[in-house]
Amino acid sequence: MDDGVAQLAAVIAADLATWDTPWVELAIYETGDGRAIAEEIDAFCRRELGGGVARGLFHSASVGAVTGVELGDGRRVVVKAHQPERELSWLQEIVRVQMHLASRGLPATTVCGGPAPIGRGLAIVEAFVEGGATPDGHAPAVRAAIAEGLCAIVAAGRGLVAGSTLKPQLLGTPPAIRGLWPTPHSKLFDFSQPVPWIDDVARAARARFVPAGELVIGHGDWRAEHVRFDGGRIVGAFDWDSLCKEYEPSLVGFTAHAFACDWSRTPPAPVPTLDEARAFVADYERARGRGFTVEERRLCGATFAFSCAYVARCAWGLGNDERGSEGTVQQLLASQGPTLMEL
């Protein structure tokens, strides 16, 4: 047992070393010590899954902390720990919808545990998905498959919409917030100071945020990094805690800004160009069998522009000025400006 925990601790420590401050782990586990986190995960697996950790597979953090482990009986699982503000009822709804989608043949990973307490938060356990490859999201056939995959999720979830308590997408039709921006998704990003060349585009986009189209259930972070392809088709997908209930044009506009992105790469894959984003929307419209109305397209374009502005603001908050760097969202925003709303 101790060998497995020690090896997992080394895996976790290696990832923690890439951060100046491991904000996510501190929020969940109240520590940035790899050994202490590994022991907490091992205890969680023993309680919830009936087996301890034999080996660590990976660890990473974004909004939550995700850890892949192999248990003593050979099972491979992924433990996704959420920060304390993630409510039990919301995670239970995520699991309900995710399992519904999996039962309909979509590439939703199987939930095999949780939500249950871990540290100061809650965790969901999913089966470890092997096989498939991360695609080049800029390839037209891959782009079309990603659009079709999103449309399939919307179609499969349609019967759940009325009774679902899923939340809107962070950058979709805006919640009741003060000021221009929602609370950033990570403490890494400081939005306190104005950045006019970004904020002006975001403000113009927000002015067009008028609800239009159908409320749907969708994956709120549907992009190349989170899907796996084999033989030209999607065989696996991740990050299902991004499920949301959103106006369909807004969901598509948000997805269009990042469908080709893989921010785990160094350097990251280039963001979609405006032409690629327009092609993605067209692919989605073909998959759904009808085009968006004028009002729906206006909301779609507004969400696309606002999403680009938000990501540009995140990079700026890290001290990055990438306006001269091809393939970055800041370069796209600086070169296209309000044109981004004409999706």
N, C-alpha and C positions, 0 to 999 in steps of 0.2 A: 504493500500500500504506500509506504513512505517514498519508495522509489518513484512511483507514479506521480505523487504530489510534488516531489522535488523536481521532476522533469517538467511538469506543468508550470511550476513556479518559474523555471528558467524561460519557458516560452512566454509567459506573461511579462516577466521582467524585461525581456528583449523588446517587446512592444512598448512598454512603459518608458523605456529609455529614449524612444523617438519623440516624446512629448516634453516640453518644458514643465508643464503642470498637468498631471493626468486628471482633469476636472471630472470626467465621467466616473472613473473608478473611485475618486474621493467622495463623490455624491452617493454612490451605491454602497461601497464597502468601507468608507471612512478611512481608507488607507491607500497609499501608493506602493505598498510592499507586496511584491509578487508572491512570496511565500504565504502571507496572510490571506491573500485573495484566493490562491490555489486551495488552501485548507477550507475556506468558505464554500468554494465550488464543490470540493470533494464531499463535504458534509451535506450539501444540498442534494447531490446525486444519490447519496446513500439514503436520504430521507424520501426523496421523490421517485427514484428509479430502482432502488434496491441494490445498488452496486456502487463501489468506489471507483476513483479515477486510476486507470493503469497507465495512461499516456495522454499528454496534451498534444493537440493537433494544430491549433492556432489560437490567437487572441487578437482582437482589434476593438477599437472604440470609435463611435461616432456620436449618435444621440444616445445609444445604449452601449453596453459592453458585451461583445459576442465571443464565446469561447467554445472551440471544438474539442471534444475529449473522446477517448476510447475507454470504455469501462472494463472492469475485470473480466466480464463474461464475453467480451468481444464486441458488444454493441458500440456503435459510433453515433454520438449525438452532438447537437449544438445547443448550448445554454445561452439564451439571450437575456441578459439582466437589464432591467429598466430602472431609470432614476425614480426617486420617491414620489415625484408628482404624477407619475403614471398610475391612474386609478385602477383598482381591481375590476370594476364593472367594464371599463373600456377594454382592458386586456381580454376579459372573458368574451366580449363581443368580437374582438379580433379573431380569437380562436374559433368562435362559432362560424363566422363568415369564411375564414380560411379553410376549415374542414368541409364546409359546404362546397367551396370551389374545388377542393381536391376530389370530392365525391363525384363531381361533374366532369372529371377527367382533365382538369386544368393542372398546370405544373406547380401547384401549391404544395409546399412541403408538409409532411404529416406531423401533427403535434402529438408528442408522446408524454408530455408532462406539463403541469402548471396551468395557469399562472399560480405561483406559490412564492412565499417569502424567501428572499436571499439578501443578506446584508440589510440595508435600509429600504430596499426596493422589492420588486417582484420579478420573477423570471419565467419565461416560457421555454420548454424544451422541444426541439424539433429533431427529426431524423436527419442524419448527416447525408447529404446528397453527393454522390460521386458520379463521375462521367460527364461528358459534354465539355465544351470549350467556351471561353469568353469570346464573343464575336467582335468583328470590326463593325461598329455601329454605323459607319459611314458608307458601307456597301449597300447599294440600293435594295438588294434582295433581303438583307438583314433588316434594314430600315422598315421595309414593308412587313416583314414577319413580326417585328416588335409592335408595329401599329396594329396588326391583326390580333396579336396576343392581348393587347390592351382592350380591344373591342370585344374579344371573347370573354374577358373578365367582366366587362360591363354587362354583356348579355346574360352570363351565368348568374350574376348577382341581382338581376332586375327584380326578381320576386321577393328579395329580402329588403328592398329599399325602404318601404313604408314603415316597417317595424324596427329598422336598425338604428342604433344609437351611435354609430360611427361618427367621428368628427369631420369637419371640413379639412381640406388640405391647407397647410400653413399659408401657402401663397395663392390659394384659390380665392373665390369670392370672399372678400375680407370680413373677418370677424369684427365685432364692435371694439375697436382699439382707438386709443388716442394717438394722434400723430400719424406720420406717414407709414411707419414700418411696424410689423408685428415684432414681438420679442424674438431676437435671433435664436436659432435652434441650438446654439452652443455658446458657452461663456467665452470662447475664443474670440468672438467677433464683437467689436465695439462700434455701435452705430450712434454714439452720442454726439459726434461732431458732424455738421452738414458737409456734404460733398455735392455741390450744385450740379455738376455734369452728370452725375448718377441720379440724384434726387429729382431733378426736373423731369427726367423720363419716367421715373416711378410715379410722380405726381400726375402726369398726363395720363398714364395708364390707369391709375386708380379712378380718375374721373370717368372712365369708360366701364367701370365695374358695375354694370347693371345686370342682375340675374336674367338668364335666358336659357332656354332649352330644358332638358329633363334632368332631374336629380338622379344620379346613378351612384353605384358603388364601384370604386376603381382602386388600382394600386397607385399610391401617390409618389412613388419614386421608381417608376418603371423605365429602366435604362440598361444599356449594354452591360454594365458592371454587375447587374443583379440577375442576369439571365444566362443560361448555358444552352449552347446549340450543338446538335449532332445531326448530320445529314441535312442541313438546311432548315431544321425545325427546332423549336424551343423544347428542351427536355427537362429543364429545371429552372426554378426561379426562387429568389430570396427576398428578404426584407419585407415580409408580409405584415409587420406591424405598421407599415405605411398605408394600409388600407384606409380608405376615407369615403365619405359621402359628399359628393360635390356635383355641381352643374357640369354636365358632360362637356360643353365647350371649354370650360375653365380647366377641367382635367386634361383635355387634349392640349390646350395651350401651354399648360405647365410642362407636360411631358415633352412637348416639342423642343423646349429649350435645352434638354439634357439627354434625349434618348440615346445619343451616341457616346455619352460620356462614361469614362472609367477613371475615377479619381484615385483609384488604388495604384495606378501605374505611375512610374517616374520616367519621363515627364507624363502628365496626364494626357489622355487622348484629346484631340481638339474638340471644342464645342461645335455643335451644328452651325453651319452658316444659315443665313436667312433663307436662301433658296432650299437648303436641305430641310429646314423647319417647315417651309411651305409644302414641300414634297411629302413630309411625314403626315401633315394634316390631310393632304389629298389621299394618301394611302389609307388613313383611318376612315375617311369618308367612303372610299370604295369598299372597305371591309363592312361598314354599317349599312351600305346599300343606298345611301342618300347623302346629299351635301348639307352643310350647315346653312341655316337661314342667314339673312343679313345681320340680324340681332345676335345670333349665335356666333357668327364669325367675328363680330366686333368684340364680344367678350373673350373669345379665344385669343385674338390678337392682343388684347389688353393684358391678359394673364401671361402670355408669352413675354411681352415687353417687361412687365413687372418682375417676372421670375429672373430674366436676364439682369435687370437692375439689382435685384437682391443678391444674386451670386457675385456680381461685380462689387457690391458693397461689402460682402464678406471678405473678398480678396483685399480690398482697400483697407479693411479693418485689421488685416494682418500685416499692413505696411507695404503691400504690393501695388506698384503702379505698372500695369501690364498693357497700357493703351497702345504701345508700339509692338506688342508681341502677337504675331499671327496665331490664330487658333484659340485665343483666350476670349472669355466673355467680355472683359473690359475693352478689348480691341473691337469686338462686335458692337458693343454699346456705343463706343466713341465714334465709330465710323458710320453707324446707321441711325443712332438716336431714335427719335419718334417714329421713323420708318418701320421700326420693329413691330409697331401696332398693326401694320397693314399685312397681316399674316395671310 
